[in-house]
Amino acid sequence: MNYYSKVRANPGKFQRQRAQILPLSLAVLVIAAVTFFVVFNSGRVVNEKINLVNAADAAAFSGAQVAARHLNFMAYTNRAMIANEVAIGHLYSFQVEAEIIGNSLTQVLTGGGMLGDFIRFLVCDIDIPFVTVDCAQLEAWAIQYMEQIIQGSGAYTGILSLMLDANNTRFGEFQAQAYQDLLTLDNRNRTLVDRTMEVVAASYIDRPYAPISVNDPQVLADFVASDNERASDAATLASTNTLELCEMILFATPGAEVGNGVGSANAGRRQECEQRLSGNDPNDNLLGGLDNPEADGGMMLQAIRATVEQTENATFIRDRNMNYIAGGFLPVQRRGSTEVVYDNSTQSLNWEAGDDRLTMPVFGTVTASGDARSNTQQGLSWLDQGFDYILQLSGLCNEEDVSCEDVVNGAYDSIQRYAALDPNRQTAVITAFVDQNNCGDGIGYNDDGSRKQGWSNNLQRFEDEGDTFCGETIYAIGQAEVYFQRPDCLPNALGICTGGFAAPSADGSREVANLYNPFWHARLVVR
């Protein structure tokens, strides 16, 4: 019997064997479909989580960069204030030199020293035919003329000092504005740092149907109260970003070289910051705030003196002591210096030159002394209302921030307020708490953000029928540090590092964080 005959002889048996694979195939297909959807939805969650982590890191880094730029801006404006003060020191040194020269010529013309006596003898004591010289009138004229030159020089120096002082006041207002920009809340209770982080995070996942938020106050409050310890800690840190920055920056005024330094009122400043961030008016009596800067213990004074030491013509300000030969035969001795000091009577800085003197054998010794504040008073007596207009045109004052009338009617009072770093807080950590409450991969949505008809995201987990993938709130945490560090080297014209800026000094000390040098940076914190 052949094979064909066998099959035909028992057809029922063959048909029953052929149908047995169908149930098994259906079972495998169901399992494969469920597995596919589980993997597919799990992949969506993982993808969203990765996007959120990237968004959180980018947001935190961007927020820290904004804070670092504001700190660098304050450092630049502090340096500008110091440069203005050094310029006033130069002006006053020139003015003292002009006074020395004027006094010397006056002494020569009125008969002082060997040279003056000789000139007076030639002019007044020798009878010249047909020439009559009134020596008393000549002396009066010489004194009046030279006094006009000396006073004019002092007044001119005082006016320029006043303008530089007004410029410093303007820089102080810029710093106050930068400080307020960091701390001011908008109508959504968001600061500049928060808004920056929000924009950066949205660039990673920018869909109206899958909104992403950064440090949302309500979300933070919910997570702070949650049982998830890690999320609760991160939400707590994110809610204190602005408070950290507020406590990091204080405002100081130049003070005497004795007494407490900045940061001595840290507890009070925390209270001031909490009041400011709560929307209430801060307590004006608390030290370190905008309205009541604390004395810096001579810190600004030291910074100005250190800057003078580094200028190329520093000796013209701080040390004019020298001996030389004038005209190849006259020995000349020069003694004097100009120094910035703290004036207790006015509680501000002032440039002073005490007992400057020039000695030459032919006319003896000539002296000059004074201070920049008296020069300013002298300059103010020469001014009229036209100076008010000049100040307005120059932008040094206006009717809102710095009153031109106050400048014209006031006097030189040096730096009144500048931004300083609280030594108790030399760094700050910016935390970005990013959350999203829906899947954002675009699957199941039209281009306009509306759901596709018949599509459902409620695909349940294989092991948990009561939970869904896209109905949960997923979150990610990013942290970045705002820190101070000088560059390790200074690149030359060829881009080759030639010197170590961050190297320790001879005594092993390193530069601490400060608001005098613009070396503030941002970096991510490894969690």
Buried (B, 14 or more C-beta within 10 A) or exposed (E): EEEEEEEEEEEEEEEEEEEEEEEEEEEEEEEEEEEEBBEEBEEBBEEBBEBBBBBBBBBBBBBBBBBBBBBBBBBBBBBBBBBBBBBBBBBBBBBBBBBBBBBBBBBBBBBBBEBBBBBBEEBBEEEEEEEEBEEEEBBEEBEEBBEEBBBBBBBBBBBBBBBBBBBBBBBBBBBBEBBEBBBBBEEEEBBBBBBBBBEBBBEBBEBEBBBBBBBBBEBBEBBBEEEEEEBBBBBBBBBBBBBBBBBBBBBBBBBBEEEEBBBBBBEBBBBBBBBBBEEEEBBEEBBBBBBBBBBBBBBBBEBBBEBBEEBEEBBBBBEBEEEEEEEEEEEBBBBBBBBBBBBEEEBBBBBBBBEBBBBBEBBBBBBBEBBBBBBBBBBBEBBEEEBBEBBEEEEBBEEEEBBBEEBBEBBBBBBBBBBBBBBEBBEBBBBBBBBBBBBBBEEBBEEEEEEEEEEEBEBBEBEEEEEBBBEEEBBBBBBBBBBBBBEEBEEEEEEEEEEEBEEEEEEEEEBEBBBBBBBBBBBBBEE
